[in-house]
Amino acid sequence: MPRQPRIEVPGGYYHVAARGNDKQAIFDDALRTEFIRTATRVARRHGWLVYAYALMSNHFHLVFQLDQGGLSEGMHALNNRFARISNARFGRENHCFGRRFWSTHLETDAHLLASVRYALWNPARAGIGEHPSDSRWTSFRAIAGLDHPSELLAHRELLEHFGSDTVRGRRAFSRYVFEGRVRCQAPWQNGDGILT
């Protein structure tokens, strides 16, 4: 049976994730740096505004806004390029990713922000630190003003959801994410289960 085409809503927000084949590791720190470089090129080419990312050992999360489209094409370019690099690093020949990337269309601003928060808490939920600020491999530190934001992030656009002033926006963003310690749960349902 052929795959159903993904619905790509121009200007729509999406949360995407992909995991290593059989949950195998796909990242080390050097590969995470390369992933961010590759994702930056793909985002530029396809007009994505990336609001959040979390790079775990065996999977990643991205939350972004499309321009006119480019979800499937962009993810194909990102995963294809990164799979070659990751496989070379780990000396593998078979599939890097287990399945097609997972995606969900985020229909409201509340859904967008809940997905950002969910992605940022990924390391802490996996026992890597106690707070999103404890991981260098999420976008939390850059958005909160603790680190210089990479070119990948649309940090100004995300902070606009929290206020027009950058300083207040960062404070409101940090407060919102911190509240997730108690109530951060998946803001969607997925028949395949949640990638955490």
Buried (B, 14 or more C-beta within 10 A) or exposed (E): EEEEEBEBBEEBBBBBBBBBBEEBBBBEEEBBBBBBBBBBBBBEEBBBBBBBBBBBBBBBBBBBBBBEBBBBEBBBBBBEBBBEBBBEBBEBEEEBBBEEBBBBBBEEEEBBBBBBBBBBBBBBBBEBEEBBBEBBBBBBBBBBBEEEBBEBBBBEEBBEBBBEEBEEBBBBBBEBBBEBEEEBEBBBEEEEEEBB
